[in-house]
Every structure is written in structure tokens, then in C-alpha cells.
Amino acid sequence: MGNEAYVTLPDGERIAKLGQGTWEMGERRAVRAAEIAALREGIELGMNLIDTAEMYGDGATETLLGEALAGLRDQVFLVSKVYPHNASRRGVVASCEASLKRLKTDRLDLYLLHWPGGIALEETIEGFEALHQAGKIRHWGVSNFDLDDMDALVAAGGSACATNQVLYNVARRGPEFDLLPWMCERAMPAMAYSPIDHGRLPKRSVLDEIAAARGVSTTSIALAWVLAQPGVCAIPKAGSVEHVRENRRAFDIELTDAERAAIDAYFKPPRSKRPLEML
Ligand code: NAP
């Protein structure tokens, strides 16, 4: 792969920089086979960091993923997430066990709190630690945590947090101001969700110009930009083998200094705090 192929978790374990998302998969019978084929193709291509959540399709996405992982589980770094309202000491354990069942596996590689909620973080952390001790999760982390949430997490005893999964892409660069530097100082990689902005990238931007000059898609340039950020891994969701292959090829695109400067001029890096956006 052209760019650095891995990011490193705080405990030294390396995970693929380019993975796959699953939101909105497993919800329509007509595209089920295509989704499974896409996920399996991605794993073959080394995009073996796979993100899901108990929320997605009310469990239907995890069920589809369990099917897609048949015979491939050991090749994958599997991530799922617990709803904040389920994140009590006991609730975390119950949710994880239900996810494991749907995913047809005995452990998650990473389990995330989906977003900050009303249950005390100390309780959630206790639940995560109990799952870790039982061998049901290998790491835990959070998602949609802004800087003040990360401070609260540390204050609650959450220094073992492995990552924070956040909305980050070329059109939404807010985390660069404070959150990403904070995480970088702690050797904690960021997991960029919606790395191609959930299909909402602006039309007729500098990305189109760069893409046209290179003979690739706009999506590929947006993805290549995220993948070039140090300490950031990305989990684009693709529902077809063609899109998966294109996303994998985007990983080999190395943007030039001039291209990056043109992107910075159009999608300006933040000069002040912007609240963390959520999808
Ligand atoms: P995304 O990955 O930025 O974009 C997905 C969209 O891009 C889909 O419509 C997909 O269409 C399309 N696409 C993918 N590859 C393409 C290509 N090569 N060319 C053209 N279109 C392409 O958005 P996302 O699904 O919101 O985010 C990715 C993952 O992050 C999710 O699936 C989920 O696992 C995670 N996530 C987490 C949170 C959180 O709160 N923690 C929130 C949102 C997302 P097709 O399906 O037709 O390929």
C-alpha cells in the first residue's frame, strides 16, 4: 500500500489504516449477497478492520456481518459499539454478549461506547474491564467524544481507552484543531467515520479537479486525503465489490504537496474550536 498501511493502538498493536464500515447494511434482502461479497472482497484486499454496532439495523447488520465473516473471522479486527443507554455495568456485558451471538464469534477486537450518554462513565468502564478480563473484548474505546468528553473519560479512570471513532473527513476538519492533537499526544489513533462524508461531499470542488487530472473518482481523492493523515484510520462503507476495489485503490494514491495545498485552500483547516459533529 502506498500510504502507511497501519495505525498503532496505545498498547502497540497495529490495525489496518483502511477498513470497512457496515452502517445500513443487512437491511435489504435484495442487496444482501452483494453486501456480503463486498465485505469479503475487502477482507481479501487487506481492509480487515471492520466496524459495526448493535444499533445498525437493530442487530440485522451484525447478523449479516456474522455471515460474511464465515471462515474469515481470524483475519479480521472486529469492532462493535454499545448504545449509551445500554452502557451500565451490566448492560455493557449483556449488549456485548448479544452482539457476539449475532456476529457468530467469541470475542470482539474492539468495543466502543457509541456516543456520550447519561450513564456514569465509571460504570461503563467497569463493564468494559469485566468483558476484557473474561476475554470477550480485546480492547475498548469510545466514539463521538469531543475533547471535554475525553477529559471526563480520563477523570473517570478511562486511560485504557484504545481509540475514539469520530466524524472526520476533508469537508469536516474540526477535530484537527484540538481533538486529534490531544489523541496524538497520548498515542491514541483516531478512527475516521464517514470518511467520504456519507456521500455528501460538495459538488464541483477542488476534489473534482484533482480527480479529473488523475483520471480517478472524487471519492478516491477524498479517501486518499483521510488516509494520508497520520494516526488516523478510516472505515468507508461500500455496498459493492466495485466500490470496495476502488476504495482500496485510493489507498495507493499519494497526494502531492501541490494537491494538498489546493485542498487546504478550499477545505480550510480549523483556526478555532469547532464542536465535534455527529452523523
Ligand atoms: P461513508 O463511508 O463516508 O460513505 C458511504 C457512502 O459512500 C455509501 O453511500 C456508499 O455507497 C458510498 N461509496 C463507498 N465507496 C464508494 C466509491 N468508491 N464510489 C462512490 N461511492 C462510494 O459513510 P458512512 O457509512 O456514514 O461511514 C462509514 C462507516 O463509519 C459506517 O458504515 C459505520 O460503520 C461508521 N459510522 C460510525 C458512526 C458513529 O457514530 N460512530 C456514524 C456514522 C458512521 P455504496 O453503499 O453504494 O457503495
Residues whose N, C-alpha, C, O or C-beta is under 5 A from the ligand:
A	BS01	NAP	G21 T22 W23 D51 T52 H114 S143 Q165 Y193 S194 P195 I196 D197 H198 G199 T219 I235 P236 K237 A238 G239 S240 H243 E246 N247 L279
